[in-house]
Amino acid sequence: MESAELLKKYNVAAPRYTSYPTVPYWDIENFNANGWLGSVANTYAGYKEEGISLYIHLPFCESLCTYCGCNTRITKNHSVEVPYILALLAEWDMYVGALREKPKLREIHLGGGTPTFFSAENLGLLINGIMQNATLASDAELSFEAHPANTTKAHLTALYQLGFRRLSLGIQDFDPKVQFLINRFQTPAQVARVTCEAREIGYTSINFDLIYGLPGQSIDGLERTISDVITMQPDRIAFYSYAHVPWLKPGQRHYTEKDIPTGDEKFALYQFGRKLLLEAGYEDVGMDHFALESDLLFQSMATDKLHRNFMGYTSQHTHLLIGLGVSSISDSWTAFAQNPKTVEAYLDKIAQKLLPVEKGHFLTDEDLSIRKHILNIMCRANTAYSEGIPEKVYERLLPLLRDKLVWVTEKEIRITTKGKSFLRNVCMAFDEKLWLKQPKTQLFSSSI
């Protein structure tokens, strides 16, 4: 186990680096929708054969999970489904118009919110509508997030018939005390039912989401949760750090800081959970992720093909990611764009037949270079400079080097086994925008 001194030293607010620059450092004043669409068309033209990734945000949930940091809309009114789907399809038509042809999709991911809030029939309406203006790559990966408590066999069957083969179940923790505090309820039996049904139907990769550092969480409770999880043998497991950001997500005020494991206690949960997963045959993949050797995520890491984007880690590397729906972020490789964060603002833009982008950033040459090194660290645990490591980067790495978290030569930086728990801290050494303008308020969650 890492020393308490090391933990205290590096347990600082840090970005998760699903992009560079990170969203708070975007140059939004010089962004415009026409320039964004131009970058989309240019990237598509240059990487047409590669295909594109498509993320679709489905924000609706019937109840608020108080730990959640996602963009959600709480409602039990299911009449919102079809109007929202029609808006998504209208947005997709705008992008297809900019590309001037039906693009090839290499990846589709339905995120939320709770995608299984939508009926199986309406999810079919959505995907069939998308595919009217697209083709699927032969090796396309289609995946969706699901709540175990409301995912039906009809959901699983309908999406399988549409080409979906990967399913991600949000579990977080099975401890009843934790579930009460975070207002998220599902039993091991419910998760086992969905998992078994999915496998019987033909799904080839099932992911479970777990979180450490949740209010009320204990070593004993986490051990029981992971024991139940291992019995079900998911192909992948995402084991995330709970991000306590009540200034952004008021629902997290349902409990107090006294309920939340911090410092040594939180790190012990991570180390213990990681140990159990490794002993069960799961392999460390990047940051926060574990996979069986038979799973494509591990295989992509083993062959240096692992990629990271706004959806997290993926085995599909595309230069163009289009995000549809409220709050979605798109990436043309040379620019980022984000949609409005409220359903009303998003639908209003669509009603006006306007591309619903609210803010964005055009990447400079320096941004692109830094992005490359951060991606290398996140996905391959090493990076190299052809002309040698810049002096300022080397100086920032010195504390990590002394603590044996990285191994450094004149041109190369490698993450050590000990350093795998501190990837976010290592990436901060490259983050010029963060060093040039230190935040005056807390923008990011703690790194551990």
C-alpha positions as CSV (number, residue, x, y, z in Angstrom):
1,M,0.0,0.0,0.0
2,E,1.2,3.5,-0.8
3,S,2.5,5.6,2.1
4,A,0.1,8.1,3.7
5,E,2.6,10.9,2.8
6,L,2.5,10.0,-0.9
7,L,-1.3,10.0,-0.9
8,K,-1.5,13.4,0.8
9,K,1.0,14.8,-1.6
10,Y,-0.8,13.9,-4.7
11,N,-4.5,13.9,-3.6
12,V,-5.1,17.3,-5.3
13,A,-7.8,18.6,-7.6
14,A,-7.0,17.3,-11.1
15,P,-8.8,16.9,-14.5
16,R,-9.8,13.4,-15.7
17,Y,-8.3,14.3,-19.1
18,T,-10.9,13.1,-21.5
19,S,-9.7,16.0,-23.6
20,Y,-7.0,18.6,-23.8
21,P,-7.5,21.4,-23.3
22,T,-9.9,20.6,-20.6
23,V,-13.3,22.3,-20.8
24,P,-12.7,25.1,-18.3
25,Y,-9.7,26.2,-20.4
26,W,-11.5,26.4,-23.8
27,D,-11.1,29.6,-25.7
28,I,-14.9,30.1,-26.1
29,E,-14.7,33.7,-27.3
30,N,-13.0,32.7,-30.5
31,F,-15.3,29.8,-31.2
32,N,-18.1,29.9,-33.8
33,A,-20.5,27.3,-35.3
34,N,-19.4,27.8,-38.9
35,G,-15.8,27.2,-38.0
36,W,-16.8,24.1,-36.1
37,L,-18.7,22.6,-39.0
38,G,-15.7,23.4,-41.3
39,S,-13.4,21.5,-39.0
40,V,-15.9,18.5,-38.9
41,A,-16.0,18.4,-42.7
42,N,-12.2,18.7,-43.0
43,T,-11.5,15.9,-40.6
44,Y,-14.2,13.7,-42.2
45,A,-12.6,14.2,-45.6
46,G,-9.2,13.3,-44.3
47,Y,-10.3,10.2,-42.4
48,K,-13.4,9.1,-44.3
49,E,-12.3,5.4,-44.5
50,E,-11.7,5.3,-40.7
51,G,-15.3,6.1,-40.0
52,I,-16.7,8.2,-37.1
53,S,-17.8,7.7,-33.5
54,L,-21.3,8.8,-32.5
55,Y,-22.3,9.6,-28.9
56,I,-26.0,10.1,-28.1
57,H,-26.9,11.6,-24.7
58,L,-30.3,10.5,-23.3
59,P,-30.6,12.6,-20.2
60,F,-33.9,11.4,-18.6
61,C,-34.0,9.5,-15.3
62,E,-37.1,8.6,-13.2
63,S,-35.2,9.4,-9.9
64,L,-32.1,11.3,-8.9
65,C,-29.0,9.3,-8.0
66,T,-27.5,11.8,-5.5
67,Y,-23.9,10.8,-6.3
68,C,-24.3,11.4,-10.0
69,G,-22.2,14.0,-11.8
70,C,-23.8,13.5,-15.2
71,N,-26.2,15.8,-17.0
72,T,-29.7,14.5,-16.2
73,R,-33.3,15.5,-16.2
74,I,-35.6,13.9,-13.6
75,T,-39.1,13.0,-14.7
76,K,-41.6,10.2,-14.7
77,N,-43.3,11.6,-17.8
78,H,-42.4,9.3,-20.7
79,S,-44.1,11.5,-23.2
80,V,-40.8,13.4,-23.5
81,E,-39.2,10.4,-25.3
82,V,-40.4,10.9,-28.9
83,P,-40.0,14.7,-29.1
84,Y,-36.4,14.3,-27.8
85,I,-35.7,11.6,-30.3
86,L,-37.0,13.7,-33.2
87,A,-34.7,16.5,-32.1
88,L,-31.7,14.1,-32.0
89,L,-32.5,13.0,-35.5
90,A,-32.8,16.6,-36.7
91,E,-29.4,17.4,-35.2
92,W,-27.9,14.3,-36.9
93,D,-29.4,15.5,-40.3
94,M,-27.5,18.8,-39.8
95,Y,-24.2,17.0,-39.5
96,V,-24.9,14.6,-42.4
97,G,-25.7,17.7,-44.5
98,A,-22.3,19.2,-43.5
99,L,-20.5,15.9,-44.5
100,R,-22.5,15.8,-47.8
101,E,-22.9,12.1,-47.7
102,K,-23.9,9.2,-45.5
103,P,-20.9,8.6,-43.1
104,K,-19.6,5.3,-42.0
105,L,-20.1,4.7,-38.2
106,R,-17.4,2.8,-36.4
107,E,-18.9,3.4,-32.9
108,I,-22.2,4.3,-31.4
109,H,-22.7,4.8,-27.6
110,L,-25.9,5.6,-25.8
111,G,-25.2,7.4,-22.6
112,G,-27.1,9.3,-20.0
113,G,-29.0,9.9,-17.9
114,T,-30.7,6.5,-18.3
115,P,-30.9,5.2,-21.9
116,T,-33.2,2.4,-20.7
117,F,-35.7,5.2,-19.5
118,F,-36.7,5.1,-23.2
119,S,-38.9,2.2,-24.3
120,A,-37.4,-0.5,-26.5
121,E,-39.7,0.7,-29.3
122,N,-38.4,4.2,-29.1
123,L,-34.8,3.2,-28.9
124,G,-35.5,1.4,-32.1
125,L,-37.0,4.5,-33.6
126,L,-33.8,6.4,-32.7
127,I,-31.3,4.0,-34.1
128,N,-33.2,3.2,-37.2
129,G,-33.5,7.0,-37.8
130,I,-29.8,7.4,-37.4
131,M,-29.0,4.6,-39.8
132,Q,-31.2,6.0,-42.5
133,N,-28.4,8.5,-42.9
134,A,-25.4,6.3,-42.2
135,T,-23.7,3.0,-42.8
136,L,-22.1,0.7,-40.2
137,A,-18.4,-0.3,-40.4
138,S,-17.9,-4.1,-40.5
139,D,-16.1,-3.9,-37.1
140,A,-18.4,-1.2,-35.6
141,E,-18.9,-1.3,-31.8
142,L,-22.3,-0.4,-30.5
143,S,-22.9,0.0,-26.8
144,F,-25.3,1.4,-24.3
145,E,-25.6,2.2,-20.6
146,A,-28.4,0.7,-18.6
147,H,-29.9,0.8,-15.1
148,P,-30.2,-2.9,-13.9
149,A,-33.6,-2.1,-12.2
150,N,-35.4,-1.0,-15.3
151,T,-33.7,-2.9,-18.2
152,T,-36.0,-5.4,-19.7
153,K,-35.5,-8.3,-22.0
154,A,-37.3,-6.2,-24.7
155,H,-34.6,-3.5,-24.3
156,L,-31.8,-6.1,-24.7
157,T,-33.5,-7.9,-27.6
158,A,-34.3,-4.7,-29.6
159,L,-30.9,-3.2,-29.3
160,Y,-29.2,-6.6,-30.1
161,Q,-31.2,-6.8,-33.3
162,L,-30.0,-3.3,-34.2
163,G,-26.3,-4.4,-33.8
164,F,-25.5,-3.6,-30.2
165,R,-23.1,-6.1,-28.6
166,R,-21.8,-4.3,-25.5
167,L,-23.8,-3.4,-22.4
168,S,-22.7,-1.2,-19.5
169,L,-24.5,-1.6,-16.2
170,G,-24.4,1.1,-13.5
171,I,-24.0,-0.7,-10.2
172,Q,-21.8,1.5,-8.0
173,D,-22.2,-0.5,-4.8
174,F,-24.6,-3.2,-3.5
175,D,-24.3,-2.2,0.2
176,P,-27.9,-1.2,1.3
177,K,-26.5,1.7,3.5
178,V,-24.6,3.2,0.5
179,Q,-27.6,2.7,-1.8
180,F,-29.9,4.6,0.6
181,L,-27.5,7.5,0.8
182,I,-26.9,7.7,-3.0
183,N,-30.6,6.9,-3.8
184,R,-29.6,4.2,-6.3
185,F,-31.2,0.8,-5.8
186,Q,-30.5,-2.5,-7.5
187,T,-29.9,-5.9,-6.1
188,P,-27.3,-8.5,-7.1
189,A,-30.3,-10.6,-8.3
190,Q,-31.5,-7.9,-10.7
191,V,-28.0,-7.4,-12.1
192,A,-27.5,-11.2,-12.5
193,R,-30.8,-11.4,-14.4
194,V,-29.9,-8.7,-16.9
195,T,-26.4,-10.1,-17.3
196,C,-27.6,-13.6,-17.9
197,E,-30.3,-12.5,-20.3
198,A,-27.8,-10.3,-22.3
199,R,-25.4,-13.3,-22.6
200,E,-28.2,-15.6,-23.7
201,I,-29.3,-13.1,-26.4
202,G,-25.7,-12.9,-27.7
203,Y,-24.0,-9.8,-26.1
204,T,-20.2,-10.3,-26.2
205,S,-19.0,-7.7,-23.7
206,I,-20.6,-6.6,-20.5
207,N,-19.2,-3.8,-18.3
208,F,-20.1,-3.1,-14.7
209,D,-19.5,0.4,-13.2
210,L,-18.3,0.5,-9.6
211,I,-17.4,3.6,-7.5
212,Y,-15.1,3.9,-4.6
213,G,-15.3,6.7,-2.0
214,L,-19.1,6.8,-1.9
215,P,-20.9,8.0,1.3
216,G,-21.2,5.2,3.9
217,Q,-18.8,2.9,2.0
218,S,-16.6,0.5,4.0
219,I,-14.0,-2.1,3.3
220,D,-16.4,-4.9,4.3
221,G,-19.2,-3.6,2.1
222,L,-16.9,-3.1,-0.9
223,E,-15.6,-6.7,-0.4
224,R,-19.1,-8.0,-0.5
225,T,-20.0,-6.0,-3.6
226,I,-16.8,-7.1,-5.5
227,S,-17.4,-10.7,-4.5
228,D,-20.9,-10.5,-6.0
229,V,-19.5,-8.8,-9.1
230,I,-16.8,-11.4,-9.6
231,T,-19.3,-14.2,-9.4
232,M,-21.1,-12.6,-12.4
233,Q,-17.8,-12.3,-14.4
234,P,-18.4,-9.1,-16.4
235,D,-15.9,-8.7,-19.2
236,R,-14.9,-5.2,-18.1
237,I,-15.1,-3.2,-14.8
238,A,-14.9,0.5,-14.5
239,F,-13.8,1.3,-10.9
240,Y,-14.1,5.0,-10.6
241,S,-13.3,7.5,-7.8
242,Y,-16.4,9.3,-6.5
243,A,-16.2,12.9,-7.5
244,H,-17.6,15.1,-4.7
245,V,-18.5,18.3,-6.4
246,P,-21.6,19.6,-4.5
247,W,-21.0,23.1,-5.9
248,L,-21.9,21.7,-9.3
249,K,-24.3,18.9,-8.3
250,P,-26.6,20.0,-5.4
251,G,-27.9,16.5,-5.1
252,Q,-24.7,15.5,-3.4
253,R,-25.8,17.6,-0.5
254,H,-28.2,14.7,0.4
255,Y,-25.4,13.6,2.7
256,T,-22.5,15.5,4.4
257,E,-18.8,15.3,4.2
258,K,-18.8,13.3,7.4
259,D,-20.4,10.4,5.4
260,I,-17.7,10.4,2.7
261,P,-14.4,8.4,3.0
262,T,-11.5,10.7,2.4
263,G,-7.7,10.6,2.5
264,D,-6.2,7.3,3.7
265,E,-9.6,5.7,4.1
266,K,-10.6,6.4,0.5
267,F,-7.3,5.3,-0.9
268,A,-7.5,2.1,1.1
269,L,-10.9,1.4,-0.6
270,Y,-9.2,1.9,-4.0
271,Q,-6.2,-0.3,-3.2
272,F,-8.3,-3.0,-1.7
273,G,-10.8,-3.1,-4.6
274,R,-8.0,-3.0,-7.1
275,K,-6.3,-5.9,-5.4
276,L,-9.5,-8.0,-5.4
277,L,-10.0,-7.4,-9.1
278,L,-6.4,-8.3,-10.1
279,E,-6.6,-11.4,-8.0
280,A,-9.8,-12.4,-9.8
281,G,-8.0,-12.3,-13.2
282,Y,-8.8,-8.7,-14.3
283,E,-6.0,-6.7,-15.9
284,D,-5.3,-3.0,-15.3
285,V,-6.3,-1.0,-18.4
286,G,-5.4,2.7,-18.4
287,M,-7.0,4.6,-15.5
288,D,-9.9,3.2,-13.5
289,H,-10.6,0.3,-15.9
290,F,-10.1,-3.4,-15.6
291,A,-10.8,-6.1,-18.2
292,L,-10.4,-9.8,-18.8
293,E,-7.7,-10.8,-21.3
294,S,-10.5,-12.1,-23.6
295,D,-12.1,-8.6,-23.8
296,L,-11.4,-6.2,-26.7
297,L,-10.5,-3.4,-24.3
298,F,-7.5,-5.4,-22.9
299,Q,-6.5,-6.6,-26.4
300,S,-6.5,-3.0,-27.7
301,M,-4.2,-2.0,-24.8
302,A,-1.9,-4.9,-25.4
303,T,-1.6,-4.0,-29.1
304,D,-1.2,-0.2,-28.4
305,K,-4.6,0.6,-30.0
306,L,-6.3,1.8,-26.8
307,H,-7.9,5.2,-27.2
308,R,-9.5,7.8,-24.9
309,N,-12.1,10.4,-25.7
310,F,-15.1,12.1,-24.1
311,M,-16.8,8.7,-23.7
312,G,-13.8,7.3,-21.8
313,Y,-11.6,4.4,-22.9
314,T,-12.5,2.7,-26.2
315,S,-11.0,0.2,-28.5
316,Q,-12.1,2.3,-31.5
317,H,-9.8,5.1,-32.6
318,T,-11.5,7.7,-34.7
319,H,-10.5,11.3,-35.3
320,L,-14.1,12.4,-35.5
321,L,-16.6,12.1,-32.7
322,I,-20.0,13.6,-33.0
323,G,-22.0,14.1,-29.8
324,L,-25.8,14.4,-30.2
325,G,-28.2,15.7,-27.5
326,V,-28.2,18.0,-24.5
327,S,-24.7,18.7,-23.1
328,S,-23.0,16.3,-25.5
329,I,-19.4,17.2,-26.5
330,S,-18.1,16.6,-30.1
331,D,-14.4,16.3,-31.2
332,S,-13.2,16.9,-34.7
333,W,-9.6,16.4,-33.5
334,T,-8.8,20.1,-34.3
335,A,-11.8,21.5,-32.4
336,F,-14.3,20.7,-29.7
337,A,-17.9,21.8,-29.4
338,Q,-20.5,21.3,-26.6
339,N,-24.3,21.5,-26.8
340,P,-26.5,23.4,-24.4
341,K,-26.8,21.9,-20.9
342,T,-30.5,22.2,-20.5
343,V,-33.2,20.3,-22.4
344,E,-35.1,23.5,-23.1
345,A,-32.2,25.3,-24.6
346,Y,-31.2,22.3,-26.7
347,L,-34.8,21.8,-28.1
348,D,-35.1,25.6,-28.7
349,K,-32.0,25.5,-31.0
350,I,-33.4,22.5,-32.9
351,A,-36.8,24.2,-33.3
352,Q,-35.0,27.2,-34.8
353,K,-33.1,24.8,-37.2
354,L,-29.8,25.9,-35.7
355,L,-26.9,23.5,-35.0
356,P,-27.2,23.3,-31.2
357,V,-23.6,24.1,-30.2
358,E,-23.2,26.5,-27.3
359,K,-19.4,26.7,-26.8
360,G,-16.2,25.2,-28.1
361,H,-12.5,25.5,-28.8
362,F,-10.2,25.5,-31.8
363,L,-7.0,23.6,-31.0
364,T,-3.7,25.4,-31.6
365,D,-0.5,23.5,-32.7
366,E,0.7,23.5,-29.1
367,D,-2.7,22.1,-27.9
368,L,-2.4,19.3,-30.5
369,S,1.1,18.4,-29.3
370,I,0.2,18.4,-25.6
371,R,-2.9,16.4,-26.4
372,K,-0.8,13.7,-28.1
373,H,1.4,13.3,-25.0
374,I,-1.5,13.2,-22.5
375,L,-3.2,10.6,-24.7
376,N,0.0,8.6,-24.8
377,I,0.3,8.6,-21.0
378,M,-3.4,7.8,-20.5
379,C,-3.5,5.0,-23.0
380,R,0.0,3.6,-23.3
381,A,1.7,4.7,-20.0
382,N,4.5,6.3,-21.9
383,T,5.4,9.1,-24.3
384,A,8.4,10.5,-26.1
385,Y,9.7,13.8,-27.5
386,S,11.7,13.7,-30.7
387,E,13.7,16.8,-29.6
388,G,14.0,15.9,-25.9
389,I,11.6,16.6,-23.0
390,P,11.0,20.4,-22.6
391,E,12.7,21.8,-19.6
392,K,9.5,23.0,-17.9
393,V,7.9,19.6,-18.3
394,Y,10.9,17.9,-16.9
395,E,11.0,20.2,-13.9
396,R,7.3,19.5,-13.2
397,L,8.0,15.8,-13.4
398,L,10.9,15.9,-10.9
399,P,8.7,15.3,-7.8
400,L,7.1,12.3,-9.5
401,L,10.5,11.0,-10.6
402,R,11.8,11.3,-7.0
403,D,8.8,9.4,-5.8
404,K,9.3,6.7,-8.4
405,L,6.0,7.3,-10.1
406,V,7.6,7.9,-13.5
407,W,10.8,6.8,-15.2
408,V,12.5,9.5,-17.4
409,T,15.2,9.6,-20.0
410,E,16.4,12.5,-22.2
411,K,13.4,11.9,-24.5
412,E,11.0,9.4,-22.9
413,I,8.6,9.3,-20.0
414,R,7.2,6.0,-18.7
415,I,4.7,5.3,-15.9
416,T,6.0,2.9,-13.3
417,T,3.9,0.2,-11.7
418,K,3.7,2.4,-8.6
419,G,2.7,5.4,-10.8
420,K,-0.4,3.7,-12.3
421,S,-2.5,5.1,-9.4
422,F,-1.4,8.7,-10.2
423,L,-2.0,9.1,-14.0
424,R,-4.0,12.3,-13.5
425,N,-1.1,13.8,-11.6
426,V,1.4,12.9,-14.3
427,C,-0.7,14.4,-17.0
428,M,-0.9,17.7,-15.1
429,A,2.9,18.1,-15.8
430,F,2.1,18.5,-19.5
431,D,-1.0,20.8,-19.0
432,E,0.3,24.2,-20.0
433,K,-3.0,25.9,-19.7
434,L,-3.4,24.7,-16.1
435,W,0.1,26.0,-15.2
436,L,-0.5,29.3,-16.9
437,K,-3.7,30.0,-15.1
438,Q,-4.2,28.2,-11.8
439,P,-7.9,28.1,-11.0
440,K,-9.1,30.4,-8.2
441,T,-12.0,28.1,-7.4
442,Q,-12.2,24.3,-7.4
443,L,-12.9,23.2,-10.9
444,F,-12.0,19.5,-10.7
445,S,-12.5,16.6,-8.3
446,S,-9.7,15.1,-6.3
447,S,-7.3,12.8,-8.1
448,I,-7.5,10.0,-5.6
